[in-house]
Amino acid sequence: MRYLIILATIVFYGCPNNRDDCIANYTFEIPITVSPHNEILSVGDTLTVSMVNDNSNLYDSYGDRIVNYPNFDPNAWFLMPIIDTFPVKDGFLENKLIISEEFDILQQIVAEQVSGIFFLKIDTTDLESRLDFQVVLNTPGTYALYSISEIHRNWKNVCFPNKCNGCGYSSQSVILGEFNYTTEINNNILTTDHIANEDKYWIDRAGQRRESSPYYFRVVE
């Protein structure tokens, strides 16, 4: 009897992932920085987009908790349409994209009006994760930069210390990522035409739009 009590105690306190009070779902907040963060930029300027994430201090807004997640990879996908007209132009193709060789990306047209860059490999360690890229701006226009985490597509393989509901294929946890810009997103520069073009850009992908974090800027001669 005493052995059974000790065993039950170990199971209850030694396996917090399976306790009833552990929230299985996660929404990780991911800081993203754009520099310079002016709403109006000039042809010839270079826009830098970067993420530096403290993996030992990752905030989960769903469970209101701090999570230790070594080698965190948000599966980042970026879109940058020019939204003055529709069909939109792809800002990554209309300008010069610069990405370090230490990162692997996939750049393709996903659908007729959607293209972007997906980071296949970023710089990760137990303590920190980083990615960045630059865009040399050659084309005037009003731009929307969308940052999207695709980590939910890989949720069955997501594992980190003390993850609720365990790890592996059978885990029922929902894992999401949410990019948060560290500056104002400049949505004040949008006209009704820009908003209408943006709506048409996302018309067949409402779910993905909800998961995206927008940032706006204008490039002038």
Steps between C-alpha positions, in 0.01 A plus 500: 500500500780739592670422167183586310469835679861591416452397137182708469682801648782466245253476213303804617790732581768361271298524177354852494438473123205271565343681795147630462604857586751520213364694200582297189472781241760770432516832314860622499558874462796571273655849480582621149691821421494715187772761446478780415147511636399821321166480322650683198822367343688598185611308194851373580430443870561155649231346718620250762263247654630300797398268781711430808319270740593411859421129503518473878239774542239437231159643592192290438201735495248214493615359833647829634831331582869504421629199308850364449518386136858419385571548127162665444410536131177688417500366142492858380335599174505859368288665231554854366239607241477850357135584563444816290331297226347157453624252397780590736870487416738293710733736686768230535516466121475874428794580731835345591478234771814432706518192723812364669628160391459375857123491442316271260183633339234386261375770264213410273159597371257319727187606312424736216508810721714378792875469518754540774801355680495211746796438732600134483795554737581776749774559759391314814661396829361390834490862616429708190346488153565756228408580142529812286489622144535828312310653210659773289201712397500583130128526426268778628168399650308412815611172651352251744751274676330193647681281753346156548598208722432161344596307813146363529559296184779315683326463836532121514880531508515792744663405830654701782562454876185460713272519198143433609338187362839357412685487169467303183237401250228429756527841666177702474660839572428789263821698443478847343744784446412870487748758374483836677668804347703702747387831341178652368368311198420825308149403394417872503655533151237274344225643280166333430648373171793340684262331743282373215803360315622337819159336550509362146855372553382286793151412375563127472724473807309654789646256753856575401427872510391471863833337581707768323649811658496802265738794474463783245736748337518718189797538265535829308741629236 
